[in-house]
Amino acid sequence: MSKPTFGTSTSSRFDEVKRNWRQIVATYQHSDLKRSVWQIADSVVPYLALWYLAYRLLAVSYWLALPVTLLAAGFMVRVFIIFHDCGHGSFFRSDAANRAVGFITGILTLTPYDDWREEHAKHHATAGDLDRRGFGDVWTMTVREYREAPFWQRTGYRLYRSPLIFLGVAPLYLFLVRHRLTRAGSSRRARRSVHATNLALLAIFAALFATAGVKATLLVELPLLAAAGAAGIWLFYVQHQFEHVYWARRGERDFVAAAMEGSSLYALPRVLQWFSGNIGFHHIHHLAPRIPNYRLPKAYREQPLLQRVDRLTLLASLRSLRLRLYDEDAGRLVAFREA
């Protein structure tokens, strides 16, 4: 990706977007009931069917069940995108419908709806703000902070940023442990959503353990959750962790810059774009989170101003794994060896 044009740059590359972004996105900020209902059908139904098929295949061979489980993980990512859109109030025009479907898809993805919605809203409000990190984002230290940190903190940060941890351990921790707990300072509604989701999951897994058996249930659920969680965390990671990502101090942060340069246009192959619910058009999503996921490609195709961002390809995105620290002086993410 080329060097960004926000921050200290004098380029006017996005000046027109700054002036007209509300008019640009207005056309797409409404849901289509038929498309929303169809997306539930083509995501939730296959997810549940594949879960059951994987369970039945266990009686034949675990190695037959595993590929089906991994395919189900892809559909779980799509279910999470529905959950995500409900959290933004973009999937249905009705708040009640968004809340109902959000709660149900939250159970399917082991994520409490109101608690996640509250945290995710903070992420959107603080994305690209160096002074307000820590809200639903990936822990990122600046070069200066890393150099000044004690040995134990640098070691912990290196472990946290290793792919084995944040793509291996972190997904299971997040969905099995973290989402089961209330957050300090969260609202009463958020805390209630954690308790309600936990009760629903307790009932569901008690029924599964009683009918399918503990071993069979875990042989399907754990690899499914690990794969879907890793894919989801990777998408979230790479959409805000690339070399010339935009970061600024609170008084200097620009909302449009944070969207257009602080979020990637992740150019995935068509099948992966489908499974990820078009979330690769992340710059548009951060500019206008009320656009339903199925309208993001249309907004991109029809609005030349939204095409001015750099494309992050799948191959190029893999290189972001080595970028761990933000260099404020250079305005880019760098590897540990560069610090």
Protein Blocks (a to p, Z undefined) as FASTA:
>chain_A
ZZdfehjbfbfklmmmmmmmmmmmmmmmcccfklmmmmmmmmmmmmmmmmmmmmmmmmmo
mklmmmmmmmmmmmmmmmmmmmmmmmnopmbmblklmmmmmmmmmmmnopafklmmmmmm
mmmmmgoiaklghihpacdddfklmmmpcfklmmmmmmmmpmklmmmmmmmmmmmmmmmp
ccehiafklmmmmmmmmmmmmmmmmmmmmmnopklmmmmmmmmmmmmmmmmmmmmmmmmo
cfklccddfklpcfklmmmmmpccddddfklmmmnoommmmmlmmmmmmbcfklmmmmmm
mmmklmmpccddfklmmmmmmpmbdcfknopacdfklZZ
